[in-house]
Amino acid sequence: MDRTAKINQIIDKRKPLSQKITQVETNLRNLTDELYQLEEHRHQLLSKIDDSATQEKLRNPDFSQFQHDISENLGALSKLRERFSRDTLNIGVVGRMRQGKSRLLQTLSGLTNDEIPSLPGEACTAVRSTVYHHDGETYARVIFHSQHSFLKEVIHPYFRQLELGAAPTTLDEFARPLPNSLTGATNKAMYDHLKNYHQNLSRYRSLLKESSEVIQINKTEIPQYVTQNQNGYFYHLAVKEVKIYSCFRNPDVGKIALVDVPGLGDTKLGDEELMLQTIGQEVDIILFVRRPDPMGDQWQKDDTDLYDIANQVVKDLPQRAFLLINNISDDVQQSDLCLTFKDRIEKKSEPSALNESMEFVHCEIADCSSYEESSQVLEIVLDYLTNKINEMDEKYTEIYQVRLQELQGLIQVELQKALKCFGQERIDSSVLSRFLPLFNKAYKEMTTSLDKLLKDLRDKREQEDNSFKNKLEEVLSICRTDTGLPDLKQIENKKAGLGGYKIAYPDYLNKIRANLSQHFLSLDEGLKLSMKEVKTQVADIFVKYLGPLTDVRQEKLIEAIANLIPEELIYQQPSKIKFGFQMLAEFELSYRGLVQHRIRQQLDILMPDESTAFPLSGEPSAKEILDILRVAHAKVVYNCEDTLEDILSEPSQAAFAIVEEFNDRIFRADGVEDEWQTFLEQNKSLIWLEFQQIEANRKLQKEWLELLEKVSQCNQPQLIQFLNV
């Protein structure tokens, strides 16, 4: 398999791993959210729990550190995902300013000073550039800062470092005059960089949009966006990154990209952060470029600092770092100096803190401006890359997978500790020992009170019901005063209108009968009042213990209790006490059921077609009709009174019967005491004040355990697994 095919295979192998990492990132964010909720709830519990032992236990578990650890791992995984989702293998070319790295990139890619500036003087490369091997015409994609990222990543570091006060939050604020209270040459150099951004804002401001924009440009336009202080262009100040697509001089390199980072060692802020970001996310192999000064040189602290910066984000840097010592002269003395540099790295001759800490896969001396020598270095790097990258990827990802597994285990241990914060057995034991005596007392009081009421109703069941009797007397009085009888003139008019007395008479019978029956309908109110009074008496028995469950009182409490009792209090058995309360709540005495048929029998006297009706004489008159109507009306009222006086005790009998049936259903039936115990236990915190705090603690415990379970579900090993280790 040739190198191009190998590179393609490596890239294809990385993609599924990138997808797995994406899912793990999502799972870790979910875990972070649940840990945050748990930690917030823990702090709330400390102020709510009254038990000192529980409080002390709740102070021990601390999940905030795990949130920090997960955040760090998410940052690392993000870089890992970015690396494995790329369509190229990337070689990062790193070096301090004026070491020859830009020249090396030119030599390998075939680009010029226009696209990758490498000119005498200060650093010329203004932005991070990545050069991709691409068959076809050279072009570039320019990625601009958004207004927000420009201020945050470019401008704010200067305000912090130079202590210039509040940093601008908008471009308009940045356009205002800069504060100027500086001391020291370094600060002045930094301030000059900031002034460059400030004074030329109008020349590049139009490129900074609300969101980052990307444009594609041809080869001739590239210098406008990558070169600083060249031909009056300032577009580079708004550029975040440039991706250049060019055909490398060696077209057989495959899907390779060379990543250039602006030179370090300048007072321009942000380069170190840019380097960390680039190396951490964008490169697979790092090629350090170092040019010994022909006037005399040795390894400097700046060299080790540069290496250490890279080592911050690439944990296996010694397995990924190459060193190119740039020999730009045929001078023997210069060549000897390069060999000395190489020897001090490879053989650790003359070891010192400045060179022995730096380790490289390979060290090579080459002229960065020579295509042959530079290509030879690239060949060495590419051969190593294609042969070792899979192994390095596995080792590198294994570090993060093991780290996640260790974190998952630590969280699980802490969760197990957190499960014991509340003493479940202690709470249950305390509740049971207090509840049973209270239940027994309540049950005895309710049964005794209902038996007492039942005895009273039994003693009175043959007595007249006062509510019904009073209503009957009221109705009879109305019947006698509101008779509906006509006067003589009305009878005469009716006779004239209908065509005779014999036609008018039946009409008046119907009207008087209807008027009377209407009055008797209101007896229904008396019957309902009778039952309301009885239900209220029953409700008063339960208001002490069941009243706290609802705001409803008097007779409506019975129905409210019926609705509160569950369908089942004993497993798979319909509740007997619920049925009892429903039965009593629904029971009513009604006029239609108890009285109506008795009244209708007496009203037959006023039925024109009935034989019981009073007949008219052969020659009737208005006076005769009026007299007959008066007699008939009085007789009906008397008969109704006589009939109903015989049933005045029936509401008392019905009250006793329904309450006795109610008592059988809720207190005498088999298994009802168990139902009562279950029902009162379920509502004990509402019924008895002493259980309120216990129940509040139990509720808090339940919430705590539910949150722990949510965290545990998000902390399952398979959810953080992207590599089989």
Buried (B, 14 or more C-beta within 10 A) or exposed (E): EEBBEBBBEBBEEBEEBBBBBBEBBEBBBBBBBBBEBBBEBBEEBEEEBEBEEBBEBBEEBEBEEBBEBBEEBBEBBBBBBBBBBBEBBBBBBBBBBBBBBBBBBBBBBBBEBBBBBBEEEEBBBBBBBBBBBBEEEBBBBBBBBBBBBBBBBBBBBBBEBBEBEEBBEEBEEBEEEBEEEBEEEEBEEBBEBBBBBBEBBEBBBEBBEEEBBEEEBEBEBBBBBBBBEBEEBBBBBBBBBBBBBBBBBBEEBBBBBBBBBBBBBBBBBBBBEBBBBBBBBBBBBBBBBBBBEBEEBBBBEEBBBBBEBBBEBBBEBEBBBBBBBBBBEEEEEBBEBBBBBBBBBEEEEEEEEBBBEBBBBBBBBBBBBBBEBBBEBBEBBBEBBBEBBBEBBEEBBEEBBEBBBEBBEBBBEBBEEBBEBBBEEEBEEBBEEBBEEBBEEBBEBBBEBBEEBBEEBEEBBEEBBBBBBEBBEBBBEBBBEEBBBBEEEBBBBBBEEBEEBEEBBBBBBEBBBEBBBEBBBBBBBBBBBBBBBBBBBBBBBBBEBBBBBBEBEBBBBBBBBBEBBEEEBEEEEEBBBBBBBBBBBEBBBEBEEBBBEBBEEBBBBBBEEEEEBBEBEEEBBBEBBBEBBEEBBEBBBEBBBEBBEEBBBBBBBBBBEBBBBBBEBBBEBEEBBEBBBBBBBBBBBBBBEEBEEBBBBBEBBEEBBEBBEBBBEBBEEEBBBBBEE
